[in-house]
């Protein structure tokens, strides 16, 4: 890849304000360094926050995203800004988790993607949300997401 590969990036290497909402966030992508190779990329966001749509109270989650790139990988600063844009976003756990997954799939068109949203308790009940695009390809090494069932998540 050459420096011109990155000319379209608008956030990396620049001061970038936090997007006002997940919809306003710009997810950027760059070419995969190893197209046609089955490798897994993992992003872990152990301090994800959003707001309850009814009470406005904060909700907290440990989000784990695994994907096998096709032609594209996500630029990590843009992903961080996208995830942080949920801090003032009001939505249920399921909606937040699926919005992240659907946005990544639309932007990257990965070979495979899996998301685990491990939400901390509200009202004494943790809610975990899991989704994947389908079965992982044969021969791909897919590690466990490594988040313990709820016992304080630690």
BALOBA-1460 file (C-alpha; in Angstrom, 3 decimals):
// residues 154
<rec num="1" residu="x" x="0.000" y="0.000" z="0.000"/>
<rec num="2" residu="x" x="1.142" y="3.505" z="-0.716"/>
<rec num="3" residu="x" x="0.538" y="6.753" z="1.127"/>
<rec num="4" residu="x" x="-2.110" y="7.616" z="-1.487"/>
<rec num="5" residu="x" x="-4.113" y="4.664" z="-0.145"/>
<rec num="6" residu="x" x="-4.810" y="6.730" z="2.954"/>
<rec num="7" residu="x" x="-5.622" y="10.066" z="1.275"/>
<rec num="8" residu="x" x="-9.348" y="9.507" z="1.727"/>
<rec num="9" residu="x" x="-9.092" y="9.172" z="5.522"/>
<rec num="10" residu="x" x="-10.563" y="12.219" z="7.241"/>
<rec num="11" residu="x" x="-9.991" y="11.418" z="10.918"/>
<rec num="12" residu="x" x="-6.692" y="9.579" z="11.405"/>
<rec num="13" residu="x" x="-3.851" y="11.933" z="12.309"/>
<rec num="14" residu="x" x="-6.218" y="14.849" z="12.842"/>
<rec num="15" residu="x" x="-8.040" y="16.340" z="15.798"/>
<rec num="16" residu="x" x="-11.566" y="14.982" z="15.409"/>
<rec num="17" residu="x" x="-14.581" y="15.940" z="17.469"/>
<rec num="18" residu="x" x="-16.769" y="13.242" z="18.966"/>
<rec num="19" residu="x" x="-19.719" y="12.672" z="16.609"/>
<rec num="20" residu="x" x="-23.071" y="13.891" z="17.923"/>
<rec num="21" residu="x" x="-24.657" y="10.483" z="17.313"/>
<rec num="22" residu="x" x="-23.832" y="7.061" z="15.879"/>
<rec num="23" residu="x" x="-25.657" y="8.033" z="12.680"/>
<rec num="24" residu="x" x="-23.434" y="11.114" z="12.325"/>
<rec num="25" residu="x" x="-20.242" y="9.091" z="12.877"/>
<rec num="26" residu="x" x="-18.117" y="8.340" z="9.826"/>
<rec num="27" residu="x" x="-16.748" y="4.789" z="9.675"/>
<rec num="28" residu="x" x="-13.707" y="4.715" z="7.441"/>
<rec num="29" residu="x" x="-12.037" y="1.758" z="5.801"/>
<rec num="30" residu="x" x="-8.743" y="0.917" z="4.155"/>
<rec num="31" residu="x" x="-7.777" y="-1.991" z="1.923"/>
<rec num="32" residu="x" x="-7.060" y="-5.279" z="3.653"/>
<rec num="33" residu="x" x="-3.327" y="-5.994" z="3.770"/>
<rec num="34" residu="x" x="-4.016" y="-9.675" z="3.061"/>
<rec num="35" residu="x" x="-7.093" y="-10.053" z="0.851"/>
<rec num="36" residu="x" x="-8.210" y="-13.610" z="0.154"/>
<rec num="37" residu="x" x="-6.663" y="-14.730" z="3.452"/>
<rec num="38" residu="x" x="-8.745" y="-16.008" z="6.348"/>
<rec num="39" residu="x" x="-7.599" y="-13.988" z="9.336"/>
<rec num="40" residu="x" x="-9.638" y="-12.626" z="12.223"/>
<rec num="41" residu="x" x="-9.548" y="-9.037" z="13.444"/>
<rec num="42" residu="x" x="-10.824" y="-8.413" z="16.990"/>
<rec num="43" residu="x" x="-11.862" y="-5.154" z="18.581"/>
<rec num="44" residu="x" x="-12.729" y="-5.090" z="22.270"/>
<rec num="45" residu="x" x="-14.483" y="-2.153" z="23.894"/>
<rec num="46" residu="x" x="-14.738" y="-2.965" z="27.627"/>
<rec num="47" residu="x" x="-16.130" y="0.467" z="28.568"/>
<rec num="48" residu="x" x="-18.958" y="0.940" z="26.055"/>
<rec num="49" residu="x" x="-21.736" y="3.251" z="27.228"/>
<rec num="50" residu="x" x="-25.149" y="4.291" z="25.977"/>
<rec num="51" residu="x" x="-28.350" y="5.586" z="27.558"/>
<rec num="52" residu="x" x="-31.613" y="3.850" z="28.410"/>
<rec num="53" residu="x" x="-34.254" y="5.212" z="26.019"/>
<rec num="54" residu="x" x="-36.867" y="5.425" z="28.771"/>
<rec num="55" residu="x" x="-34.994" y="6.612" z="31.860"/>
<rec num="56" residu="x" x="-31.934" y="8.289" z="30.338"/>
<rec num="57" residu="x" x="-29.781" y="6.370" z="32.811"/>
<rec num="58" residu="x" x="-26.399" y="5.105" z="31.571"/>
<rec num="59" residu="x" x="-25.974" y="1.531" z="30.396"/>
<rec num="60" residu="x" x="-22.570" y="-0.155" z="30.266"/>
<rec num="61" residu="x" x="-21.296" y="-3.014" z="28.140"/>
<rec num="62" residu="x" x="-18.227" y="-4.942" z="27.124"/>
<rec num="63" residu="x" x="-18.430" y="-5.171" z="23.317"/>
<rec num="64" residu="x" x="-16.339" y="-7.700" z="21.367"/>
<rec num="65" residu="x" x="-16.278" y="-7.559" z="17.567"/>
<rec num="66" residu="x" x="-14.599" y="-10.289" z="15.521"/>
<rec num="67" residu="x" x="-14.494" y="-10.206" z="11.740"/>
<rec num="68" residu="x" x="-12.768" y="-11.794" z="8.792"/>
<rec num="69" residu="x" x="-12.005" y="-9.059" z="6.277"/>
<rec num="70" residu="x" x="-12.917" y="-9.222" z="2.656"/>
<rec num="71" residu="x" x="-11.356" y="-6.378" z="0.689"/>
<rec num="72" residu="x" x="-11.552" y="-3.878" z="3.562"/>
<rec num="73" residu="x" x="-10.560" y="-3.374" z="7.198"/>
<rec num="74" residu="x" x="-12.032" y="-0.715" z="9.440"/>
<rec num="75" residu="x" x="-9.802" y="2.218" z="10.342"/>
<rec num="76" residu="x" x="-9.582" y="1.953" z="14.124"/>
<rec num="77" residu="x" x="-9.846" y="5.637" z="15.068"/>
<rec num="78" residu="x" x="-13.093" y="5.936" z="13.126"/>
<rec num="79" residu="x" x="-14.400" y="2.820" z="14.896"/>
<rec num="80" residu="x" x="-13.480" y="4.285" z="18.292"/>
<rec num="81" residu="x" x="-15.293" y="7.521" z="17.493"/>
<rec num="82" residu="x" x="-18.327" y="5.580" z="16.229"/>
<rec num="83" residu="x" x="-18.479" y="3.508" z="19.417"/>
<rec num="84" residu="x" x="-18.005" y="6.567" z="21.639"/>
<rec num="85" residu="x" x="-20.849" y="8.332" z="19.804"/>
<rec num="86" residu="x" x="-23.249" y="5.977" z="21.611"/>
<rec num="87" residu="x" x="-22.503" y="7.711" z="24.952"/>
<rec num="88" residu="x" x="-25.428" y="10.111" z="24.520"/>
<rec num="89" residu="x" x="-27.507" y="7.790" z="22.345"/>
<rec num="90" residu="x" x="-30.748" y="6.431" z="23.775"/>
<rec num="91" residu="x" x="-31.451" y="2.841" z="22.705"/>
<rec num="92" residu="x" x="-32.026" y="-0.584" z="24.196"/>
<rec num="93" residu="x" x="-29.085" y="-2.999" z="24.463"/>
<rec num="94" residu="x" x="-30.249" y="-5.068" z="21.510"/>
<rec num="95" residu="x" x="-30.594" y="-1.998" z="19.279"/>
<rec num="96" residu="x" x="-27.114" y="-0.683" z="20.124"/>
<rec num="97" residu="x" x="-25.462" y="-4.049" z="19.542"/>
<rec num="98" residu="x" x="-27.217" y="-4.614" z="16.227"/>
<rec num="99" residu="x" x="-26.625" y="-1.050" z="15.016"/>
<rec num="100" residu="x" x="-22.886" y="-1.550" z="15.497"/>
<rec num="101" residu="x" x="-22.934" y="-4.898" z="13.659"/>
<rec num="102" residu="x" x="-25.089" y="-3.698" z="10.765"/>
<rec num="103" residu="x" x="-23.024" y="-0.569" z="10.247"/>
<rec num="104" residu="x" x="-19.786" y="-2.566" z="10.135"/>
<rec num="105" residu="x" x="-21.241" y="-5.107" z="7.712"/>
<rec num="106" residu="x" x="-22.520" y="-2.340" z="5.423"/>
<rec num="107" residu="x" x="-19.182" y="-0.503" z="5.474"/>
<rec num="108" residu="x" x="-16.772" y="-3.435" z="5.239"/>
<rec num="109" residu="x" x="-18.688" y="-6.251" z="3.550"/>
<rec num="110" residu="x" x="-16.627" y="-8.741" z="5.593"/>
<rec num="111" residu="x" x="-16.353" y="-12.427" z="4.851"/>
<rec num="112" residu="x" x="-17.736" y="-13.006" z="8.343"/>
<rec num="113" residu="x" x="-18.549" y="-10.905" z="11.405"/>
<rec num="114" residu="x" x="-19.562" y="-11.721" z="14.972"/>
<rec num="115" residu="x" x="-20.467" y="-9.334" z="17.766"/>
<rec num="116" residu="x" x="-20.937" y="-10.012" z="21.456"/>
<rec num="117" residu="x" x="-22.577" y="-7.315" z="23.540"/>
<rec num="118" residu="x" x="-22.030" y="-8.229" z="27.187"/>
<rec num="119" residu="x" x="-24.217" y="-5.735" z="29.047"/>
<rec num="120" residu="x" x="-23.869" y="-5.069" z="32.754"/>
<rec num="121" residu="x" x="-26.977" y="-5.466" z="34.948"/>
<rec num="122" residu="x" x="-29.786" y="-2.963" z="35.173"/>
<rec num="123" residu="x" x="-32.430" y="-4.002" z="37.635"/>
<rec num="124" residu="x" x="-30.277" y="-6.976" z="38.603"/>
<rec num="125" residu="x" x="-30.333" y="-8.698" z="35.195"/>
<rec num="126" residu="x" x="-27.477" y="-8.607" z="32.684"/>
<rec num="127" residu="x" x="-28.513" y="-8.768" z="29.038"/>
<rec num="128" residu="x" x="-26.072" y="-10.268" z="26.545"/>
<rec num="129" residu="x" x="-26.662" y="-9.847" z="22.808"/>
<rec num="130" residu="x" x="-24.926" y="-12.033" z="20.211"/>
<rec num="131" residu="x" x="-25.101" y="-12.011" z="16.411"/>
<rec num="132" residu="x" x="-23.046" y="-13.202" z="13.477"/>
<rec num="133" residu="x" x="-23.415" y="-13.045" z="9.728"/>
<rec num="134" residu="x" x="-23.471" y="-16.839" z="9.411"/>
<rec num="135" residu="x" x="-21.187" y="-19.777" z="9.991"/>
<rec num="136" residu="x" x="-17.503" y="-18.887" z="9.906"/>
<rec num="137" residu="x" x="-15.602" y="-20.174" z="6.891"/>
<rec num="138" residu="x" x="-13.984" y="-23.605" z="7.175"/>
<rec num="139" residu="x" x="-10.376" y="-23.332" z="8.223"/>
<rec num="140" residu="x" x="-10.715" y="-19.986" z="10.018"/>
<rec num="141" residu="x" x="-9.478" y="-19.897" z="13.596"/>
<rec num="142" residu="x" x="-12.180" y="-18.211" z="15.672"/>
<rec num="143" residu="x" x="-11.095" y="-17.761" z="19.292"/>
<rec num="144" residu="x" x="-13.525" y="-17.599" z="22.181"/>
<rec num="145" residu="x" x="-14.513" y="-14.019" z="22.970"/>
<rec num="146" residu="x" x="-13.080" y="-14.430" z="26.457"/>
<rec num="147" residu="x" x="-15.801" y="-12.619" z="28.403"/>
<rec num="148" residu="x" x="-16.961" y="-14.521" z="31.454"/>
<rec num="149" residu="x" x="-20.639" y="-15.161" z="32.105"/>
<rec num="150" residu="x" x="-21.847" y="-12.547" z="34.538"/>
<rec num="151" residu="x" x="-20.197" y="-12.774" z="37.977"/>
<rec num="152" residu="x" x="-19.118" y="-9.199" z="38.112"/>
<rec num="153" residu="x" x="-17.541" y="-9.728" z="34.661"/>
<rec num="154" residu="x" x="-14.177" y="-10.081" z="36.281"/>
